[in-house]
Amino acid sequence: MFTLIGAIGRKTFRVGSTAGGASGGAGQAVGCHGPRCSAAAVASGDRNAPDVVWAVSGSAAPPSQEALRRPDRFHAGSVTKTFTAALILQLDQSGELSIHDPVSRWIDFPGGDLVTIAMLLGHTSGIPDFTQFDYLRDSTPEQSIALVAGQPFEFAPGTSWAYSNTNYTMLGLIAQKATSRSWADLVESRFFRPLGLDDTYVWTGTAEGPTVNGARLACGEPRRAGLRATPVRICDPRRG
C-alpha cells in the first residue's frame, strides 16, 4: 500500500497539525502524535529562522515505559493522502493527467466512467472503502481495489461525500500509470528530497531507523466516544 513514515525533528515530516501563516512571537505547534501529544515542538520568533523548543514525552512501545526519543519516527497513516493529493495536482498542472479525467481512462473499474479524478480527491466518488471488507494490511493496491469492484456505490458519484481509502489508493495507481514511475519514486523525488524531509520514507514493511509501532483506533475493542488509541500489537498483524 501507499503509506509513509515520518519523524518529529528538524527537516522532517511533522506528523500531526502544523501551524500555517503565523509569524512573530506567538508559539506555533509544529508536531503532535497521539491523543496526549507524545512528541511536539514549539517554534517562536521569525518564521524564516524560528527558535524551536522540543518536548518529547510518552512511550516508544505502548504499553511499556520505554521512553520516546526525538528521533523516533511515526507511521503517518492517512497524512499520506496529503502527499498523494499534491502529487495529483502537480500532474494536472503539467498536463500528464487532468483532474477531470474519468477513472476509466486510467483504471479498469466498474462505473469508472462516471467517476472523475476530482471526485476521488474530494471523497465524492461514492466508491466504498475497502477497509469495510476483508482487507489485509499487506494487500497490494490492486487487491484492495478489487475488494470493492463488485460492490454497489454508496451514492451516485458527485452527489454526496464519504471518506474512502479506496479513492486515494486509486489516485496512487493513476499517478503511476500517468508517469510510468512508482508512487514511492514520485513522492521521494518531488517532495522528500526537495523539501529536505530526511527522516521521512515510504513504508515497505521494514523500519528504517527508530520507528514507533504506533497505535490505532478501536483495535480489538468496541468503539467509544472520543479518541482512544490501542497498541497495534494486540491486533491481527496482517490487518491495517
C-alpha positions as CSV (number, residue, x, y, z in Angstrom):
1,M,0.0,0.0,0.0
2,F,0.9,3.7,-0.2
3,T,2.0,4.9,3.2
4,L,4.7,7.0,4.9
5,I,6.8,7.1,8.0
6,G,7.9,10.4,9.5
7,A,10.0,11.7,12.4
8,I,9.5,14.6,14.7
9,G,12.7,16.6,14.1
10,R,14.4,19.3,12.1
11,K,13.9,18.9,8.3
12,T,11.5,16.0,8.8
13,F,7.9,15.4,8.1
14,R,5.9,16.9,11.1
15,V,3.3,14.3,11.9
16,G,0.0,15.9,13.1
17,S,-1.2,19.5,13.0
18,T,1.1,22.3,11.6
19,A,0.6,26.0,12.1
20,G,0.2,28.0,8.9
21,G,0.6,31.6,8.3
22,A,1.5,32.6,11.8
23,S,4.6,34.7,12.5
24,G,6.1,36.9,15.2
25,G,6.5,36.0,18.8
26,A,3.5,33.7,19.1
27,G,4.3,30.0,19.7
28,Q,3.4,27.6,16.8
29,A,2.8,23.9,17.4
30,V,4.5,22.1,14.5
31,G,4.2,18.5,15.5
32,C,1.9,16.2,17.6
33,H,1.3,12.5,17.9
34,G,-1.4,10.6,19.7
35,P,-4.3,11.7,22.0
36,R,-1.9,13.3,24.5
37,C,0.7,14.7,22.1
38,S,3.6,12.3,22.7
39,A,6.1,14.4,20.8
40,A,5.8,18.1,19.9
41,A,7.8,21.2,19.1
42,V,7.0,24.9,19.5
43,A,8.5,27.5,17.2
44,S,8.7,31.2,18.0
45,G,10.2,34.3,16.6
46,D,10.9,34.9,12.9
47,R,9.1,32.4,10.8
48,N,12.0,32.2,8.4
49,A,14.5,31.4,11.2
50,P,12.4,30.4,14.2
51,D,13.7,29.3,17.6
52,V,12.5,25.7,18.1
53,V,11.9,24.1,21.5
54,W,11.3,20.4,21.5
55,A,9.3,18.4,24.0
56,V,9.1,14.6,23.9
57,S,7.0,12.5,26.3
58,G,5.4,9.1,26.3
59,S,6.2,5.6,25.4
60,A,8.0,4.4,22.3
61,A,6.4,1.0,22.6
62,P,3.0,1.2,24.3
63,P,2.1,0.0,26.8
64,S,5.7,-0.3,28.0
65,Q,7.5,2.5,29.7
66,E,10.3,2.7,27.1
67,A,10.9,6.4,26.7
68,L,10.1,8.1,23.4
69,R,13.0,10.0,21.8
70,R,13.0,12.9,19.5
71,P,14.5,11.0,16.5
72,D,11.7,8.3,16.7
73,R,9.7,8.0,13.6
74,F,5.9,7.5,13.4
75,H,3.6,5.9,10.9
76,A,2.0,8.8,9.2
77,G,-1.2,7.0,8.3
78,S,-3.7,9.0,6.3
79,V,-1.5,12.1,6.3
80,T,0.0,10.2,3.3
81,K,-3.1,11.3,1.4
82,T,-1.9,14.9,1.5
83,F,1.2,13.9,-0.5
84,T,-0.8,11.9,-2.9
85,A,-3.2,14.8,-3.5
86,A,-0.3,17.2,-4.0
87,L,1.2,14.8,-6.5
88,I,-2.0,14.5,-8.5
89,L,-2.4,18.3,-8.6
90,Q,1.2,18.6,-9.9
91,L,0.5,16.1,-12.6
92,D,-2.6,18.0,-13.5
93,Q,-0.6,21.2,-13.8
94,S,2.0,19.5,-16.0
95,G,-0.7,18.1,-18.3
96,E,0.2,14.4,-17.6
97,L,-3.4,13.9,-16.5
98,S,-6.5,16.0,-15.8
99,I,-8.5,16.1,-12.6
100,H,-11.5,16.0,-14.9
101,D,-10.4,12.6,-16.4
102,P,-12.8,9.7,-15.7
103,V,-11.2,7.0,-13.6
104,S,-11.9,4.6,-16.6
105,R,-9.1,6.4,-18.6
106,W,-6.6,5.0,-16.2
107,I,-8.1,2.1,-14.2
108,D,-10.5,-0.6,-15.2
109,F,-13.2,-0.3,-12.6
110,P,-16.9,-0.9,-12.9
111,G,-18.6,2.5,-13.2
112,G,-15.3,4.2,-13.6
113,D,-16.6,6.3,-16.5
114,L,-18.9,8.1,-14.0
115,V,-16.2,9.0,-11.5
116,T,-13.6,11.7,-12.1
117,I,-10.2,12.1,-10.5
118,A,-11.5,15.3,-8.8
119,M,-14.2,13.1,-7.2
120,L,-11.5,10.8,-5.8
121,L,-9.6,13.7,-4.4
122,G,-12.7,15.1,-2.6
123,H,-14.2,11.8,-1.5
124,T,-17.3,12.4,-3.5
125,S,-16.9,9.3,-5.8
126,G,-19.3,7.1,-3.9
127,I,-16.9,4.2,-4.1
128,P,-16.9,2.1,-0.9
129,D,-13.9,2.0,1.4
130,F,-12.1,-1.3,1.0
131,T,-11.4,-1.4,4.8
132,Q,-15.0,-2.3,5.3
133,F,-14.4,-5.7,3.7
134,D,-11.9,-8.5,4.1
135,Y,-8.9,-6.2,3.8
136,L,-5.4,-7.2,4.8
137,R,-2.6,-4.7,5.5
138,D,-0.2,-6.4,3.1
139,S,-2.7,-6.4,0.3
140,T,-1.5,-4.7,-2.9
141,P,-3.3,-1.6,-4.2
142,E,-4.9,-3.7,-6.9
143,Q,-6.1,-6.3,-4.5
144,S,-7.6,-3.7,-2.2
145,I,-9.5,-2.1,-5.1
146,A,-10.7,-5.5,-6.3
147,L,-12.5,-5.9,-2.9
148,V,-15.0,-3.2,-3.8
149,A,-15.1,-3.7,-7.6
150,G,-18.3,-5.8,-7.3
151,Q,-19.9,-3.7,-4.6
152,P,-22.6,-1.1,-5.2
153,F,-21.7,2.6,-5.0
154,E,-22.7,4.2,-1.7
155,F,-24.3,7.1,-3.7
156,A,-24.3,8.4,-7.2
157,P,-20.8,9.9,-8.0
158,G,-20.6,13.6,-7.2
159,T,-23.9,13.8,-5.2
160,S,-22.6,13.3,-1.7
161,W,-19.4,12.8,0.4
162,A,-18.0,9.7,2.2
163,Y,-14.4,9.1,3.3
164,S,-12.9,6.2,1.4
165,N,-9.4,4.8,1.4
166,T,-10.2,3.3,-2.0
167,N,-10.2,6.8,-3.5
168,Y,-6.6,7.6,-2.6
169,T,-5.4,4.1,-3.5
170,M,-6.8,4.7,-6.9
171,L,-5.1,8.0,-7.1
172,G,-1.7,6.4,-6.3
173,L,-2.2,3.9,-9.2
174,I,-3.3,6.6,-11.5
175,A,-0.2,8.6,-10.8
176,Q,1.9,5.6,-11.6
177,K,0.1,4.9,-14.8
178,A,0.3,8.6,-15.9
179,T,4.1,8.8,-15.3
180,S,5.3,5.2,-15.7
181,R,7.0,5.6,-12.3
182,S,6.3,4.1,-8.9
183,W,4.4,6.2,-6.4
184,A,7.3,5.9,-4.0
185,D,9.7,7.3,-6.5
186,L,7.3,10.1,-7.3
187,V,6.9,11.3,-3.7
188,E,10.5,10.9,-2.9
189,S,11.7,12.9,-5.9
190,R,9.0,15.6,-5.8
191,F,8.7,16.1,-2.0
192,F,11.1,14.3,0.3
193,R,14.4,15.3,-1.3
194,P,13.5,18.9,-2.5
195,L,12.0,19.7,0.9
196,G,14.7,18.1,3.0
197,L,12.4,15.6,4.6
198,D,15.4,13.5,5.5
199,D,13.7,11.2,8.0
200,T,10.6,10.6,6.0
201,Y,10.4,7.4,3.9
202,V,7.9,5.1,2.2
203,W,7.0,2.1,4.3
204,T,7.9,-1.2,2.8
205,G,7.4,-3.4,5.8
206,T,10.9,-2.8,7.3
207,A,11.7,0.0,9.6
208,E,14.5,2.4,8.6
209,G,15.9,3.8,11.9
210,P,14.0,4.1,15.1
211,T,10.3,3.7,14.3
212,V,7.4,3.6,16.8
213,N,5.0,0.8,16.2
214,G,2.2,3.2,16.6
215,A,-1.4,3.0,17.7
216,R,-4.8,2.8,16.1
217,L,-8.4,3.3,16.9
218,A,-10.7,0.5,18.1
219,C,-8.4,-2.4,17.5
220,G,-9.8,-5.3,19.4
221,E,-12.1,-3.1,21.4
222,P,-15.5,-1.6,20.8
223,R,-15.6,2.0,19.5
224,R,-16.0,4.6,22.2
225,A,-16.8,8.3,22.2
226,G,-13.7,10.5,21.5
227,L,-10.2,9.4,20.5
228,R,-8.9,6.1,22.0
229,A,-5.7,4.6,20.9
230,T,-4.7,1.0,21.5
231,P,-1.4,-0.7,20.6
232,V,-1.1,-2.2,17.1
233,R,0.5,-5.4,18.5
234,I,-2.8,-6.6,20.0
235,C,-4.4,-6.7,16.5
236,D,-4.2,-9.3,13.8
237,P,-0.7,-8.4,12.5
238,R,-1.9,-8.9,8.9
239,R,-4.5,-6.2,9.2
240,G,-4.0,-2.4,8.9
